[in-house]
Amino acid sequence: MDIYDPNSRHDPSNKIHETAIIHDCVTLGKGNTIGPYTVIGGNGEIRGKIPADFKGTVQIGDNNVISEMVTIQRPFDEGKKTVIGSDNLIMAHSHVGHDVVIGNGCEICTGTILGGYVQVGDGAKIKLGVTVRNRKKVGKNSLVGMGAVVVKDVEDQQTVVGNPAKPLSK
């Protein structure tokens, strides 16, 4: 049975499971669903940085579904943001690193890992078990195939597969 917190400090149109942890550094839009055991706004892992010194924020738009056991980290620096746009689906067991920007209408499938500073363009689809190296870009309306390891930028509307990820031959 799903249990959502009716006493949430966020907009009442958000459905936040009672086991989800949403830190004070997080701003949520409207109509979001946050699943069980999800943690949003925890500190990123940056070598040499003291956890107590993290000052960044997480900004989440409207109408996102963030499934169970997802982690979304905040940046180290004050004024920096991890941003999740609107109308996204982030499936179970996915990780969104610090300083990541995800556009609108994206699909981030189960078990995906987005390293710090990754940028995901509007409409991108990142399939099951993908790893995207930190500081890489996944372009607008692109598709990253199941199990791919992204070590180079993915262009807009490009489909990549494999380890390392390469453009799909036609």
Phi and psi in degrees as GROMACS dihedral restraints (atoms count N, CA, C in turn):
[ dihedral_restraints ]
;  ai    aj    ak    al  type     phi  dphi    fc
    3     4     5     6     1   -82.2    20    10
    4     5     6     7     1   133.4    20    10
    6     7     8     9     1  -121.8    20    10
    7     8     9    10     1   116.6    20    10
    9    10    11    12     1  -109.1    20    10
   10    11    12    13     1   146.8    20    10
   12    13    14    15     1   -81.3    20    10
   13    14    15    16     1   108.2    20    10
   15    16    17    18     1   -74.8    20    10
   16    17    18    19     1   -12.0    20    10
   18    19    20    21     1  -102.4    20    10
   19    20    21    22     1    21.1    20    10
   21    22    23    24     1   -58.6    20    10
   22    23    24    25     1   146.6    20    10
   24    25    26    27     1   -77.6    20    10
   25    26    27    28     1    -4.4    20    10
   27    28    29    30     1   -95.4    20    10
   28    29    30    31     1   172.0    20    10
   30    31    32    33     1   -48.8    20    10
   31    32    33    34     1   136.1    20    10
   33    34    35    36     1   -64.6    20    10
   34    35    36    37     1   -13.9    20    10
   36    37    38    39     1   -78.8    20    10
   37    38    39    40     1    -9.8    20    10
   39    40    41    42     1   -82.0    20    10
   40    41    42    43     1   137.1    20    10
   42    43    44    45     1  -106.2    20    10
   43    44    45    46     1   107.7    20    10
   45    46    47    48     1  -116.0    20    10
   46    47    48    49     1   117.7    20    10
   48    49    50    51     1   -62.1    20    10
   49    50    51    52     1   143.9    20    10
   51    52    53    54     1   -62.8    20    10
   52    53    54    55     1   -19.9    20    10
   54    55    56    57     1   -91.3    20    10
   55    56    57    58     1    -6.7    20    10
   57    58    59    60     1   -70.0    20    10
   58    59    60    61     1   146.9    20    10
   60    61    62    63     1  -114.1    20    10
   61    62    63    64     1   117.9    20    10
   63    64    65    66     1  -121.8    20    10
   64    65    66    67     1   110.1    20    10
   66    67    68    69     1   -70.4    20    10
   67    68    69    70     1   162.2    20    10
   69    70    71    72     1   -63.6    20    10
   70    71    72    73     1   -18.4    20    10
   72    73    74    75     1   -80.4    20    10
   73    74    75    76     1     4.5    20    10
   75    76    77    78     1  -102.3    20    10
   76    77    78    79     1   134.1    20    10
   78    79    80    81     1  -112.5    20    10
   79    80    81    82     1   123.8    20    10
   81    82    83    84     1  -110.5    20    10
   82    83    84    85     1   137.1    20    10
   84    85    86    87     1   -74.8    20    10
   85    86    87    88     1  -143.0    20    10
   87    88    89    90     1  -116.0    20    10
   88    89    90    91     1   153.8    20    10
   90    91    92    93     1    71.9    20    10
   91    92    93    94     1    20.8    20    10
   93    94    95    96     1   -87.0    20    10
   94    95    96    97     1   149.0    20    10
   96    97    98    99     1  -117.7    20    10
   97    98    99   100     1   123.0    20    10
   99   100   101   102     1  -115.6    20    10
  100   101   102   103     1   121.1    20    10
  102   103   104   105     1   -82.8    20    10
  103   104   105   106     1   175.0    20    10
  105   106   107   108     1   -59.1    20    10
  106   107   108   109     1   142.5    20    10
  108   109   110   111     1    60.5    20    10
  109   110   111   112     1    19.5    20    10
  111   112   113   114     1   -80.3    20    10
  112   113   114   115     1   143.0    20    10
  114   115   116   117     1  -123.3    20    10
  115   116   117   118     1   120.2    20    10
  117   118   119   120     1  -121.3    20    10
  118   119   120   121     1   124.7    20    10
  120   121   122   123     1    99.0    20    10
  121   122   123   124     1     8.8    20    10
  123   124   125   126     1   -68.5    20    10
  124   125   126   127     1   160.5    20    10
  126   127   128   129     1   -68.1    20    10
  127   128   129   130     1   142.0    20    10
  129   130   131   132     1   -70.8    20    10
  130   131   132   133     1   167.8    20    10
  132   133   134   135     1  -102.6    20    10
  133   134   135   136     1   108.4    20    10
  135   136   137   138     1  -130.0    20    10
  136   137   138   139     1   120.0    20    10
  138   139   140   141     1   -53.8    20    10
  139   140   141   142     1   130.8    20    10
  141   142   143   144     1    84.5    20    10
  142   143   144   145     1    -1.8    20    10
  144   145   146   147     1   -99.7    20    10
  145   146   147   148     1   135.5    20    10
  147   148   149   150     1   -84.1    20    10
  148   149   150   151     1   127.2    20    10
  150   151   152   153     1   -51.7    20    10
  151   152   153   154     1   -36.3    20    10
  153   154   155   156     1   -67.0    20    10
  154   155   156   157     1   -16.3    20    10
  156   157   158   159     1   -92.6    20    10
  157   158   159   160     1     2.0    20    10
  159   160   161   162     1   -70.3    20    10
  160   161   162   163     1   129.4    20    10
  162   163   164   165     1  -126.5    20    10
  163   164   165   166     1    -4.1    20    10
  165   166   167   168     1   -71.3    20    10
  166   167   168   169     1   176.1    20    10
  168   169   170   171     1  -130.0    20    10
  169   170   171   172     1   169.4    20    10
  171   172   173   174     1  -121.9    20    10
  172   173   174   175     1   131.0    20    10
  174   175   176   177     1  -121.0    20    10
  175   176   177   178     1   123.3    20    10
  177   178   179   180     1  -121.9    20    10
  178   179   180   181     1   129.8    20    10
  180   181   182   183     1   -74.6    20    10
  181   182   183   184     1  -143.4    20    10
  183   184   185   186     1  -109.2    20    10
  184   185   186   187     1   152.0    20    10
  186   187   188   189     1    59.0    20    10
  187   188   189   190     1    39.5    20    10
  189   190   191   192     1   -95.7    20    10
  190   191   192   193     1   148.9    20    10
  192   193   194   195     1  -113.3    20    10
  193   194   195   196     1   117.1    20    10
  195   196   197   198     1  -117.2    20    10
  196   197   198   199     1   107.2    20    10
  198   199   200   201     1   -73.9    20    10
  199   200   201   202     1  -170.9    20    10
  201   202   203   204     1   -69.9    20    10
  202   203   204   205     1   147.7    20    10
  204   205   206   207     1    59.0    20    10
  205   206   207   208     1    36.4    20    10
  207   208   209   210     1   -93.9    20    10
  208   209   210   211     1   143.1    20    10
  210   211   212   213     1  -118.7    20    10
  211   212   213   214     1   134.0    20    10
  213   214   215   216     1  -130.5    20    10
  214   215   216   217     1   116.7    20    10
  216   217   218   219     1   -96.4    20    10
  217   218   219   220     1   155.5    20    10
  219   220   221   222     1   -98.9    20    10
  220   221   222   223     1   156.5    20    10
  222   223   224   225     1   -73.7    20    10
  223   224   225   226     1   167.1    20    10
  225   226   227   228     1   -77.6    20    10
  226   227   228   229     1   -47.2    20    10
  228   229   230   231     1   -81.4    20    10
  229   230   231   232     1   139.0    20    10
  231   232   233   234     1   -60.1    20    10
  232   233   234   235     1   138.4    20    10
  234   235   236   237     1    88.7    20    10
  235   236   237   238     1   -11.9    20    10
  237   238   239   240     1   -91.5    20    10
  238   239   240   241     1   153.6    20    10
  240   241   242   243     1  -135.7    20    10
  241   242   243   244     1   145.3    20    10
  243   244   245   246     1   -93.8    20    10
  244   245   246   247     1   129.0    20    10
  246   247   248   249     1  -124.6    20    10
  247   248   249   250     1   128.7    20    10
  249   250   251   252     1  -115.5    20    10
  250   251   252   253     1   120.2    20    10
  252   253   254   255     1   -67.5    20    10
  253   254   255   256     1  -139.1    20    10
  255   256   257   258     1  -121.4    20    10
  256   257   258   259     1   157.2    20    10
  258   259   260   261     1    61.7    20    10
  259   260   261   262     1    37.1    20    10
  261   262   263   264     1  -102.5    20    10
  262   263   264   265     1   155.8    20    10
  264   265   266   267     1  -120.3    20    10
  265   266   267   268     1   115.8    20    10
  267   268   269   270     1  -115.4    20    10
  268   269   270   271     1   111.1    20    10
  270   271   272   273     1   -84.4    20    10
  271   272   273   274     1   169.7    20    10
  273   274   275   276     1   -51.3    20    10
  274   275   276   277     1   147.5    20    10
  276   277   278   279     1    62.7    20    10
  277   278   279   280     1    25.1    20    10
  279   280   281   282     1   -95.1    20    10
  280   281   282   283     1   156.3    20    10
  282   283   284   285     1  -127.7    20    10
  283   284   285   286     1   127.7    20    10
  285   286   287   288     1  -114.7    20    10
  286   287   288   289     1   110.1    20    10
  288   289   290   291     1   -71.4    20    10
  289   290   291   292     1   173.1    20    10
  291   292   293   294     1   -61.9    20    10
  292   293   294   295     1   146.5    20    10
  294   295   296   297     1    66.4    20    10
  295   296   297   298     1    14.2    20    10
  297   298   299   300     1   -75.7    20    10
  298   299   300   301     1   146.0    20    10
  300   301   302   303     1  -125.1    20    10
  301   302   303   304     1   119.4    20    10
  303   304   305   306     1  -112.7    20    10
  304   305   306   307     1   128.3    20    10
  306   307   308   309     1   -71.2    20    10
  307   308   309   310     1  -145.6    20    10
  309   310   311   312     1  -109.3    20    10
  310   311   312   313     1   148.0    20    10
  312   313   314   315     1    67.6    20    10
  313   314   315   316     1    31.2    20    10
  315   316   317   318     1   -96.0    20    10
  316   317   318   319     1   158.4    20    10
  318   319   320   321     1  -124.0    20    10
  319   320   321   322     1   115.9    20    10
  321   322   323   324     1  -113.4    20    10
  322   323   324   325     1   105.6    20    10
  324   325   326   327     1   -80.3    20    10
  325   326   327   328     1   168.1    20    10
  327   328   329   330     1   -49.2    20    10
  328   329   330   331     1   134.2    20    10
  330   331   332   333     1    76.7    20    10
  331   332   333   334     1    15.4    20    10
  333   334   335   336     1   -79.3    20    10
  334   335   336   337     1   142.3    20    10
  336   337   338   339     1  -121.3    20    10
  337   338   339   340     1   120.2    20    10
  339   340   341   342     1  -109.0    20    10
  340   341   342   343     1   112.5    20    10
  342   343   344   345     1   -66.7    20    10
  343   344   345   346     1   169.6    20    10
  345   346   347   348     1   -56.5    20    10
  346   347   348   349     1   145.2    20    10
  348   349   350   351     1    69.1    20    10
  349   350   351   352     1     9.0    20    10
  351   352   353   354     1   -66.4    20    10
  352   353   354   355     1   145.4    20    10
  354   355   356   357     1  -119.4    20    10
  355   356   357   358     1   128.9    20    10
  357   358   359   360     1  -119.2    20    10
  358   359   360   361     1   118.7    20    10
  360   361   362   363     1   -74.5    20    10
  361   362   363   364     1   161.7    20    10
  363   364   365   366     1   -51.5    20    10
  364   365   366   367     1   137.4    20    10
  366   367   368   369     1    75.3    20    10
  367   368   369   370     1     5.5    20    10
  369   370   371   372     1   -70.0    20    10
  370   371   372   373     1   147.5    20    10
  372   373   374   375     1  -122.8    20    10
  373   374   375   376     1   119.4    20    10
  375   376   377   378     1  -115.1    20    10
  376   377   378   379     1   112.3    20    10
  378   379   380   381     1   -81.5    20    10
  379   380   381   382     1  -175.8    20    10
  381   382   383   384     1   -52.6    20    10
  382   383   384   385     1   134.2    20    10
  384   385   386   387     1    64.7    20    10
  385   386   387   388     1    28.9    20    10
  387   388   389   390     1   -85.2    20    10
  388   389   390   391     1   144.6    20    10
  390   391   392   393     1  -119.1    20    10
  391   392   393   394     1   127.0    20    10
  393   394   395   396     1  -113.7    20    10
  394   395   396   397     1   118.6    20    10
  396   397   398   399     1   -60.6    20    10
  397   398   399   400     1   150.1    20    10
  399   400   401   402     1   -56.8    20    10
  400   401   402   403     1   149.3    20    10
  402   403   404   405     1    67.0    20    10
  403   404   405   406     1    22.5    20    10
  405   406   407   408     1  -105.0    20    10
  406   407   408   409     1   160.5    20    10
  408   409   410   411     1  -117.6    20    10
  409   410   411   412     1   134.6    20    10
  411   412   413   414     1  -112.0    20    10
  412   413   414   415     1   112.9    20    10
  414   415   416   417     1   -69.3    20    10
  415   416   417   418     1   170.0    20    10
  417   418   419   420     1   -59.6    20    10
  418   419   420   421     1   138.3    20    10
  420   421   422   423     1    53.1    20    10
  421   422   423   424     1    27.3    20    10
  423   424   425   426     1   -89.7    20    10
  424   425   426   427     1   168.4    20    10
  426   427   428   429     1  -134.1    20    10
  427   428   429   430     1   128.0    20    10
  429   430   431   432     1  -110.6    20    10
  430   431   432   433     1   116.4    20    10
  432   433   434   435     1   -68.9    20    10
  433   434   435   436     1   158.5    20    10
  435   436   437   438     1   -49.5    20    10
  436   437   438   439     1   130.6    20    10
  438   439   440   441     1    75.6    20    10
  439   440   441   442     1     4.9    20    10
  441   442   443   444     1   -67.6    20    10
  442   443   444   445     1   153.4    20    10
  444   445   446   447     1  -120.0    20    10
  445   446   447   448     1   109.3    20    10
  447   448   449   450     1   -90.4    20    10
  448   449   450   451     1   114.5    20    10
  450   451   452   453     1  -118.8    20    10
  451   452   453   454     1    -3.0    20    10
  453   454   455   456     1  -133.4    20    10
  454   455   456   457     1   156.4    20    10
  456   457   458   459     1   -57.7    20    10
  457   458   459   460     1   145.1    20    10
  459   460   461   462     1  -103.9    20    10
  460   461   462   463     1   126.2    20    10
  462   463   464   465     1   -72.2    20    10
  463   464   465   466     1   160.6    20    10
  465   466   467   468     1   -54.8    20    10
  466   467   468   469     1   138.2    20    10
  468   469   470   471     1    60.1    20    10
  469   470   471   472     1    21.2    20    10
  471   472   473   474     1   -97.8    20    10
  472   473   474   475     1   146.1    20    10
  474   475   476   477     1  -109.3    20    10
  475   476   477   478     1   126.7    20    10
  477   478   479   480     1  -125.0    20    10
  478   479   480   481     1   149.9    20    10
  480   481   482   483     1  -144.0    20    10
  481   482   483   484     1   160.0    20    10
  483   484   485   486     1    95.9    20    10
  484   485   486   487     1  -178.8    20    10
  486   487   488   489     1  -134.5    20    10
  487   488   489   490     1   104.7    20    10
  489   490   491   492     1   -74.0    20    10
  490   491   492   493     1   156.3    20    10
  492   493   494   495     1   -65.2    20    10
  493   494   495   496     1   133.0    20    10
  495   496   497   498     1  -135.0    20    10
  496   497   498   499     1   154.8    20    10
  498   499   500   501     1   -56.4    20    10
  499   500   501   502     1   139.5    20    10
  501   502   503   504     1   -71.7    20    10
  502   503   504   505     1   130.4    20    10
  504   505   506   507     1   -74.5    20    10
  505   506   507   508     1   145.7    20    10
